[in-house]
Amino acid sequence: MKTQVEHQGNTEMKSQHLTVLPDEKVPFLKSAFLGLQHVLAMDIYVVPFLIAILLGLQSNQSSALIQSTFIAAGIGTIVQSYFCMKLPMAQGPSYVPLGAIISIYAASGGGELGWSSVLGASLVGSLLVIGLGFTGVYNTIVKNFIPPVVGGTIIFNVGLSLLPVALQDNIYDASGATIQQNVLLALITGAVLMFFVILGSLLGKKGAFFRITSVLMALIAGCIAASFMGVLDFSAVANAKWFSMPQIPFKDFGFSFNLSAIITMVIVYLVLMAETTGTWFAISNVIDRPLTDKNINQGVVGEGISCLVASLLGSTPVTGYSTNAGIISITGIASRRVFLAVGGWFVLFGCLSKLAVLISSIPSAVIGGVFAIICGIIAINGLQVIKNQTMGEKEMYIIAIPMIFTLALVLIPDEFLSSMPTFVQYILGSPILVASVTAIVLNKILPSAK
């Protein structure tokens, strides 16, 4: 009886936040349209683009990496949302391994040998993650070390750590326009997003269309404004091919297994799991569905399979994107069918080079206007998890200290970080890892109020 009452209570709560529940079916065309919003808000091309620049890859190698990244993200999204974790979740390339990839590539001599060492280490690390899921070891860690106050703190710091990226990298430092133009574009995009969200709320059920399309309309409005400012450049789209085949393992690239590279990547995968755990909590909170043991175990397996697929496609490790939790919160659409469409779009863009280049041509300041609002919503979701907890002195420290570390590491000077040993750079390079570990340790060592 208790379970039934709880289920009814959860259903009522869902109806207040969501217009479409995770297991509800959405028509094909509508799913495709809604999925495109998620795709447009996820700038997954940024990670492979950065890697290509940092490693000095040739143009054909860069395009092949971007293509593989899209396809890996699509397959990973389908695997997680439909077969493993079975929650509305999109996968994309993680920023966490960037430092490790560069160091492994350089230490292995660069070129084909360097990249094969990166892929080989990624392959071994993904198999380890799959093992953690099948054995339930990771789930045991979550149950014993991540209560609601810790989970909420992790979610809050995910949003907090992404917000400076949205502002600094996507708006203030965005290339191709002046800072005044970038700020104006971000303001226009954010204002249009909020206009459609408010309009949808005022009109109730009749305004569902405005709420659902808010992200897409904001991006379109931002691109129109960018066009008038003369900072929208679609020349690369005209020059891009319509169709190109993805890379083939052992034909276009190979794998080599270096012990030090494998150890480095295993550490990175542990960091990656801390990052994706925050995403799981964020999505769980947005859809008002607590994570079960089965969800977590299957989620870890799905994360490992997604990263395994990525390495077999010649790409880098993927992770769950918190951005989508914010979009679900804005649109109220949480159907897994929409995320099946997200995966389909990614695979399609990975094969249709012209469409992928079209998305990458959207000015970063336009994306930043939406991204900044989404980061704030993610942080608020974390506070919602915490708000029902008894707030004593212990809980205040559990929330406050990780928040300080997150901001400190986001703002840490590059010259100071580069002076540290490589292993320390990996740790300090992930604010979410440091915040998560700090919250977990404080929860265990601080005495509870009597």
C-alpha positions as CSV (number, residue, x, y, z in Angstrom):
1,M,0.0,0.0,0.0
2,K,2.8,2.4,0.9
3,T,4.4,1.8,-2.5
4,Q,1.2,2.5,-4.3
5,V,0.6,5.7,-2.4
6,E,4.1,6.9,-3.0
7,H,3.7,6.1,-6.7
8,Q,0.4,8.1,-6.8
9,G,2.1,11.0,-5.1
10,N,5.0,10.9,-7.5
11,T,2.6,10.8,-10.5
12,E,0.8,13.9,-9.2
13,M,4.1,15.7,-8.7
14,K,5.2,14.8,-12.2
15,S,2.0,16.2,-13.7
16,Q,2.9,19.5,-12.1
17,H,6.3,19.7,-13.7
18,L,6.1,17.7,-16.9
19,T,3.6,17.7,-19.8
20,V,4.9,14.5,-21.2
21,L,6.3,11.7,-18.9
22,P,9.4,9.6,-19.7
23,D,7.6,6.5,-20.9
24,E,4.9,8.3,-22.8
25,K,4.9,7.9,-26.6
26,V,5.3,10.9,-28.8
27,P,4.5,10.9,-32.5
28,F,7.5,10.5,-34.8
29,L,7.6,14.0,-36.3
30,K,7.0,15.6,-33.0
31,S,9.8,13.5,-31.5
32,A,12.1,14.5,-34.3
33,F,11.3,18.2,-33.8
34,L,11.7,18.1,-30.1
35,G,14.9,16.1,-30.4
36,L,16.4,18.7,-32.7
37,Q,16.1,21.3,-29.9
38,H,18.3,19.2,-27.6
39,V,20.8,18.7,-30.4
40,L,21.0,22.4,-31.1
41,A,21.6,23.2,-27.4
42,M,24.4,20.6,-27.2
43,D,27.6,22.0,-28.8
44,I,29.2,18.5,-28.9
45,Y,31.4,19.6,-31.8
46,V,33.4,21.8,-29.4
47,V,35.4,18.9,-27.8
48,P,36.7,17.3,-31.0
49,F,37.4,20.7,-32.4
50,L,39.5,21.6,-29.4
51,I,41.3,18.3,-29.5
52,A,42.1,18.8,-33.2
53,I,43.5,22.2,-32.5
54,L,45.5,21.1,-29.5
55,L,47.0,18.1,-31.2
56,G,47.6,19.9,-34.5
57,L,45.5,17.5,-36.6
58,Q,45.2,18.0,-40.3
59,S,41.8,19.1,-41.7
60,N,40.8,15.7,-42.9
61,Q,41.7,14.2,-39.5
62,S,39.7,16.9,-37.7
63,S,36.6,16.3,-39.8
64,A,36.9,12.6,-39.3
65,L,37.1,13.1,-35.5
66,I,34.1,15.4,-35.4
67,Q,32.1,12.9,-37.5
68,S,33.0,10.0,-35.3
69,T,32.1,12.1,-32.2
70,F,28.6,12.8,-33.5
71,I,28.0,9.1,-34.3
72,A,29.4,7.9,-31.0
73,A,27.1,10.5,-29.1
74,G,24.1,9.2,-31.1
75,I,24.7,5.5,-30.4
76,G,25.5,6.3,-26.7
77,T,22.3,8.3,-26.3
78,I,20.2,5.5,-27.7
79,V,22.0,2.9,-25.6
80,Q,21.5,4.9,-22.3
81,S,17.9,6.2,-22.9
82,Y,16.4,3.1,-24.4
83,F,18.4,0.0,-23.4
84,C,20.5,0.6,-20.2
85,M,19.5,3.4,-17.8
86,K,16.2,4.0,-19.6
87,L,15.9,7.6,-18.6
88,P,15.7,10.7,-20.9
89,M,19.4,11.3,-21.3
90,A,21.7,12.4,-24.1
91,Q,25.4,11.5,-24.3
92,G,28.1,13.7,-25.7
93,P,31.9,14.0,-25.6
94,S,33.3,14.9,-22.2
95,Y,35.7,17.8,-21.4
96,V,37.2,15.8,-18.6
97,P,39.7,13.7,-20.6
98,L,41.2,16.6,-22.6
99,G,44.3,17.0,-20.5
100,A,44.9,13.2,-20.3
101,I,44.4,12.8,-24.1
102,I,47.0,15.6,-24.9
103,S,49.6,14.1,-22.4
104,I,49.1,10.5,-23.6
105,Y,49.3,11.6,-27.3
106,A,52.5,13.6,-26.6
107,A,54.1,10.9,-24.4
108,S,53.5,8.3,-27.0
109,G,55.3,10.2,-29.7
110,G,52.3,11.9,-31.4
111,G,51.1,11.0,-34.8
112,E,49.3,7.7,-35.4
113,L,51.1,6.0,-32.6
114,G,50.0,8.7,-30.1
115,W,46.4,8.6,-31.2
116,S,46.3,4.7,-31.1
117,S,47.6,4.9,-27.5
118,V,44.8,7.3,-26.6
119,L,42.2,4.9,-28.2
120,G,43.7,1.8,-26.6
121,A,43.7,3.3,-23.1
122,S,40.1,4.5,-23.7
123,L,39.1,1.0,-24.7
124,V,40.5,-0.6,-21.6
125,G,39.0,2.1,-19.3
126,S,35.5,1.6,-20.8
127,L,35.7,-2.2,-20.1
128,L,36.5,-1.4,-16.5
129,V,33.5,0.9,-16.2
130,I,31.3,-1.9,-17.7
131,G,32.6,-4.2,-15.0
132,L,31.8,-1.7,-12.2
133,G,28.2,-1.7,-13.5
134,F,27.7,-5.5,-13.8
135,T,29.2,-6.2,-10.4
136,G,27.2,-3.4,-8.7
137,V,30.3,-2.0,-7.1
138,Y,29.5,1.6,-8.2
139,N,26.0,1.3,-7.0
140,T,27.2,0.3,-3.6
141,I,29.4,3.4,-3.5
142,V,26.5,5.7,-4.4
143,K,24.2,4.2,-1.7
144,N,26.8,4.4,1.0
145,F,28.4,7.7,0.2
146,I,25.8,9.9,-1.7
147,P,22.7,10.7,0.4
148,P,20.3,13.5,-0.8
149,V,22.3,16.4,0.7
150,V,25.5,15.2,-1.1
151,G,23.6,14.4,-4.3
152,G,21.9,17.8,-4.3
153,T,25.3,19.5,-3.6
154,I,26.8,17.7,-6.6
155,I,23.9,18.8,-8.9
156,F,24.2,22.4,-7.7
157,N,27.9,22.4,-8.4
158,V,27.4,20.9,-11.9
159,G,25.4,24.0,-12.8
160,L,27.7,26.3,-10.9
161,S,30.8,25.0,-12.7
162,L,29.2,25.2,-16.2
163,L,28.0,28.8,-15.7
164,P,31.4,30.5,-16.0
165,V,32.0,28.4,-19.2
166,A,28.7,29.6,-20.7
167,L,29.6,33.2,-19.9
168,Q,33.3,33.3,-20.4
169,D,33.9,30.9,-23.3
170,N,30.6,31.2,-25.1
171,I,30.0,34.9,-24.7
172,Y,32.9,37.1,-23.5
173,D,35.7,35.3,-25.3
174,A,33.7,34.1,-28.3
175,S,35.5,34.8,-31.6
176,G,34.0,36.3,-34.8
177,A,32.4,39.3,-33.2
178,T,33.1,42.1,-30.7
179,I,32.3,41.6,-27.0
180,Q,29.5,44.1,-27.3
181,Q,27.9,42.1,-30.2
182,N,28.4,38.8,-28.3
183,V,26.7,40.1,-25.1
184,L,23.8,41.6,-27.2
185,L,23.3,38.2,-29.0
186,A,23.3,36.4,-25.7
187,L,20.8,38.8,-24.3
188,I,18.5,38.5,-27.3
189,T,18.6,34.7,-27.2
190,G,18.0,34.6,-23.5
191,A,15.2,37.1,-23.7
192,V,13.4,35.2,-26.5
193,L,13.7,32.0,-24.5
194,M,12.2,33.6,-21.4
195,F,9.4,35.3,-23.5
196,F,8.3,31.9,-24.9
197,V,8.5,30.2,-21.6
198,I,6.4,33.0,-19.9
199,L,4.0,33.0,-22.8
200,G,3.6,29.2,-22.5
201,S,3.0,29.5,-18.7
202,L,0.4,32.3,-19.1
203,L,-1.6,30.4,-21.7
204,G,-1.7,27.2,-19.7
205,K,-2.4,24.1,-21.8
206,K,-2.9,26.2,-24.9
207,G,0.6,27.6,-24.5
208,A,2.3,24.1,-24.6
209,F,3.6,24.8,-28.2
210,F,5.4,28.0,-27.1
211,R,7.0,26.3,-24.1
212,I,8.1,23.2,-26.1
213,T,9.7,25.3,-28.9
214,S,11.2,27.9,-26.7
215,V,14.8,26.7,-27.1
216,L,14.6,26.3,-30.9
217,M,12.9,29.7,-31.3
218,A,15.6,31.4,-29.1
219,L,18.4,29.9,-31.3
220,I,16.6,31.0,-34.5
221,A,16.1,34.5,-33.2
222,G,19.8,34.6,-32.1
223,C,20.9,33.5,-35.6
224,I,18.7,36.1,-37.3
225,A,20.2,38.8,-35.0
226,A,23.7,37.6,-35.8
227,S,22.9,37.8,-39.5
228,F,21.9,41.4,-39.2
229,M,25.1,42.1,-37.3
230,G,27.1,40.5,-40.0
231,V,28.6,37.8,-37.7
232,L,26.8,34.8,-39.1
233,D,29.0,32.8,-41.5
234,F,27.6,29.9,-43.4
235,S,30.4,29.7,-46.0
236,A,31.7,26.5,-44.6
237,V,28.3,24.9,-45.1
238,A,28.4,25.5,-48.9
239,N,31.9,23.9,-49.1
240,A,31.1,20.8,-47.0
241,K,30.2,17.5,-48.6
242,W,26.6,16.2,-48.1
243,F,27.7,12.6,-47.2
244,S,30.8,10.9,-45.9
245,M,31.5,7.5,-44.4
246,P,32.6,7.2,-40.7
247,Q,36.0,5.8,-39.8
248,I,36.6,2.1,-39.7
249,P,38.6,0.4,-36.9
250,F,42.0,-1.2,-37.9
251,K,41.6,0.4,-41.4
252,D,41.6,4.1,-40.7
253,F,43.1,3.8,-37.2
254,G,44.5,1.2,-34.7
255,F,44.9,0.6,-31.0
256,S,48.1,0.3,-28.9
257,F,48.2,-0.5,-25.2
258,N,50.6,1.4,-23.0
259,L,50.5,0.7,-19.3
260,S,51.1,4.3,-18.1
261,A,48.5,5.5,-20.6
262,I,46.0,2.9,-19.4
263,I,46.5,3.9,-15.7
264,T,46.1,7.6,-16.6
265,M,42.8,6.9,-18.5
266,V,41.4,4.7,-15.7
267,I,41.9,7.6,-13.4
268,V,40.1,9.9,-15.9
269,Y,37.2,7.4,-16.2
270,L,36.7,7.5,-12.4
271,V,36.6,11.3,-12.7
272,L,34.1,10.9,-15.6
273,M,31.8,8.7,-13.5
274,A,31.8,11.4,-10.8
275,E,30.8,13.9,-13.5
276,T,28.0,11.8,-15.0
277,T,26.6,10.9,-11.5
278,G,25.8,14.6,-11.1
279,T,23.9,14.5,-14.4
280,W,21.9,11.4,-13.3
281,F,20.8,13.1,-10.1
282,A,19.9,16.3,-12.1
283,I,17.7,14.3,-14.6
284,S,16.2,12.2,-11.8
285,N,15.2,15.4,-9.9
286,V,13.8,17.1,-13.0
287,I,11.5,14.1,-13.9
288,D,10.7,13.5,-10.2
289,R,11.8,9.9,-10.4
290,P,14.3,8.6,-7.8
291,L,17.2,6.6,-9.1
292,T,16.8,2.9,-8.3
293,D,19.6,0.4,-7.9
294,K,18.8,-1.0,-11.3
295,N,18.9,2.5,-12.9
296,I,22.4,3.1,-11.5
297,N,23.9,-0.3,-12.3
298,Q,22.5,-0.2,-15.8
299,G,23.6,3.4,-16.2
300,V,27.2,2.5,-15.3
301,V,27.0,-0.3,-17.9
302,G,25.5,2.1,-20.4
303,E,28.3,4.6,-19.7
304,G,30.9,1.9,-20.3
305,I,29.3,0.7,-23.5
306,S,29.0,4.3,-24.8
307,C,32.7,4.9,-24.2
308,L,33.6,1.5,-25.7
309,V,31.6,2.4,-28.9
310,A,33.3,5.8,-28.9
311,S,36.8,4.3,-28.8
312,L,35.9,1.7,-31.5
313,L,34.8,4.7,-33.7
314,G,38.0,6.5,-33.1
315,S,36.5,9.1,-30.8
316,T,36.9,10.2,-27.2
317,P,35.0,9.2,-24.0
318,V,31.4,10.3,-23.7
319,T,29.2,11.3,-20.7
320,G,25.7,12.3,-19.9
321,Y,25.0,16.0,-20.6
322,S,23.4,18.1,-17.8
323,T,22.2,20.6,-20.4
324,N,19.3,18.3,-21.3
325,A,18.0,18.3,-17.8
326,G,17.6,22.0,-18.1
327,I,15.8,21.7,-21.4
328,I,13.4,19.1,-20.0
329,S,12.7,21.5,-17.1
330,I,12.0,24.3,-19.6
331,T,9.9,22.4,-22.1
332,G,8.2,19.9,-19.8
333,I,8.9,17.1,-22.3
334,A,10.7,14.1,-20.8
335,S,9.7,11.3,-23.3
336,R,12.5,8.8,-24.0
337,R,11.2,8.7,-27.6
338,V,12.5,12.3,-28.0
339,F,16.0,11.1,-26.9
340,L,15.8,8.2,-29.4
341,A,15.3,11.0,-31.9
342,V,18.3,12.9,-30.4
343,G,20.4,9.8,-31.0
344,G,19.1,9.5,-34.6
345,W,19.9,13.2,-35.3
346,F,23.5,12.7,-34.0
347,V,24.1,9.7,-36.2
348,L,22.5,11.5,-39.2
349,F,24.7,14.6,-38.6
350,G,27.7,12.3,-38.3
351,C,27.1,11.0,-41.8
352,L,25.7,14.2,-43.4
353,S,28.7,16.5,-43.1
354,K,26.9,19.6,-44.4
355,L,24.2,19.4,-41.6
356,A,26.8,19.0,-38.9
357,V,28.7,22.0,-40.2
358,L,25.5,24.0,-40.2
359,I,25.0,23.4,-36.5
360,S,28.6,24.2,-35.8
361,S,28.1,27.5,-37.6
362,I,25.7,28.9,-35.0
363,P,27.6,31.7,-33.2
364,S,28.8,30.5,-29.7
365,A,27.3,33.7,-28.1
366,V,23.8,32.6,-29.4
367,I,24.3,29.2,-27.8
368,G,25.7,30.9,-24.7
369,G,22.5,32.9,-24.1
370,V,20.5,29.6,-23.8
371,F,23.3,27.7,-22.1
372,A,23.7,30.2,-19.3
373,I,19.9,30.0,-18.4
374,I,20.1,26.2,-18.5
375,C,23.1,26.2,-16.1
376,G,21.2,28.2,-13.6
377,I,18.2,25.8,-13.8
378,I,20.5,22.9,-13.2
379,A,21.9,24.6,-10.1
380,I,18.4,25.3,-8.8
381,N,17.4,21.7,-9.3
382,G,20.3,20.8,-6.9
383,L,18.9,23.2,-4.3
384,Q,15.4,21.6,-4.7
385,V,17.0,18.2,-3.7
386,I,18.6,19.8,-0.7
387,K,15.6,21.9,0.5
388,N,13.8,19.0,2.2
389,Q,16.8,18.1,4.3
390,T,17.3,19.2,7.9
391,M,19.8,22.1,7.6
392,G,22.2,21.8,10.5
393,E,25.8,23.0,10.8
394,K,27.1,19.8,9.2
395,E,24.9,20.2,6.2
396,M,25.9,23.9,5.8
397,Y,29.6,22.9,5.5
398,I,28.8,20.0,3.1
399,I,27.2,22.5,0.8
400,A,29.5,25.5,1.3
401,I,33.0,24.0,1.1
402,P,32.4,22.1,-2.3
403,M,30.9,25.4,-3.7
404,I,34.0,27.3,-2.7
405,F,36.3,24.6,-4.3
406,T,34.2,24.6,-7.5
407,L,34.5,28.3,-8.0
408,A,38.2,28.2,-7.0
409,L,39.0,25.6,-9.6
410,V,36.9,27.1,-12.3
411,L,38.8,30.4,-11.8
412,I,42.3,28.8,-11.1
413,P,45.0,30.5,-13.2
414,D,46.4,28.2,-16.0
415,E,50.0,29.0,-15.1
416,F,49.4,27.8,-11.5
417,L,47.7,24.6,-12.7
418,S,50.4,23.8,-15.3
419,S,53.1,24.0,-12.6
420,M,51.5,21.1,-10.7
421,P,52.4,17.4,-11.3
422,T,50.4,15.8,-14.2
423,F,48.3,13.6,-11.8
424,V,47.3,16.7,-9.7
425,Q,46.4,18.5,-12.9
426,Y,43.9,15.8,-13.8
427,I,42.3,16.1,-10.4
428,L,42.2,19.9,-10.1
429,G,41.1,20.1,-13.8
430,S,37.7,18.7,-12.8
431,P,35.8,20.9,-10.4
432,I,33.0,18.4,-10.2
433,L,35.3,15.6,-9.1
434,V,36.8,17.8,-6.3
435,A,33.4,19.1,-5.2
436,S,31.9,15.5,-5.2
437,V,34.8,14.0,-3.2
438,T,34.8,16.9,-0.8
439,A,31.0,16.6,-0.2
440,I,31.3,12.8,0.3
441,V,34.2,13.1,2.7
442,L,32.7,15.9,4.8
443,N,29.4,13.9,5.1
444,K,31.4,11.0,6.5
445,I,33.8,12.8,8.9
446,L,31.6,15.7,10.2
447,P,29.6,14.8,13.3
448,S,25.8,15.0,13.0
449,A,23.9,17.3,15.4
450,K,22.6,15.4,18.4
